[in-house]
Amino acid sequence: MDGVKENASTISKVEKEKKIAETSKALAQSKDIETARKQFKALSASIITSSSPKERDHAGLKIASCPMANAKWLQKEETLRNPYYGSSMLECGAFEKTQ
């Protein structure tokens, strides 16, 4: 039964990585800022859900969230920099507490 769980876990990981790659490509091909922000939101969500708190901590990444955009992103800097509203609301949001 452990082999079945390992295979399911591997398939799930491959699917997550495929989604990240597809969303990254869509972000790179965005023609306007609204489309880019939509793709960035999807990409951030995929990366956050596919990474563990330990992996993010090791990389020095924190999860930040914006209630106005209903979105999250990863960030290394200590000062919040909201990618969804640009300079108009650059510091809107908060870092999530780590476990």
QUIVENHU-V727775 format. One record per pair of residues at least 4 apart in sequence whose ideal C-beta (glycine too) atoms are under 8 Angstrom apart, sorted by sequence separation. I is the first residue (numbers start at 0). J is the second residue. If there is no record, write none. Layout:
I	J
I	J
This chain:
0	4
1	5
2	6
3	7
4	8
5	9
6	10
7	11
8	12
9	13
10	14
11	15
12	16
13	17
14	18
15	19
16	20
17	21
18	22
19	23
20	24
21	25
22	26
23	27
24	28
25	29
30	34
31	35
32	36
33	37
34	38
35	39
36	40
37	41
38	42
39	43
40	44
41	45
42	46
43	47
44	48
45	49
46	50
50	54
51	55
52	56
53	57
54	58
56	60
65	69
76	80
81	85
84	88
85	89
29	34
50	55
55	60
65	70
74	79
83	88
84	89
29	35
55	61
64	70
65	71
74	80
55	62
64	71
81	88
84	91
47	55
63	71
64	72
81	89
26	35
29	38
62	71
63	72
80	89
81	90
62	72
63	73
72	82
79	89
80	90
81	91
62	73
63	74
79	90
81	92
26	38
61	73
78	90
79	91
25	38
26	39
60	73
61	74
68	81
70	83
79	92
60	74
61	75
79	93
47	62
60	75
68	83
79	94
22	38
25	41
26	42
59	75
63	79
65	81
67	83
68	84
58	75
67	84
55	73
63	81
65	83
22	41
23	42
65	84
22	42
74	94
67	88
19	42
22	45
65	88
47	71
67	91
71	95
66	91
67	92
19	45
44	70
47	73
65	91
66	92
18	45
19	46
43	70
44	71
46	73
65	92
40	68
43	71
64	92
43	72
63	92
64	93
15	45
19	49
40	70
43	73
63	93
63	94
64	95
36	68
40	72
62	94
63	95
15	48
16	49
39	72
61	94
62	95
15	49
61	95
61	97
12	49
56	97
39	82
40	83
39	83
52	97
36	82
52	98
36	83
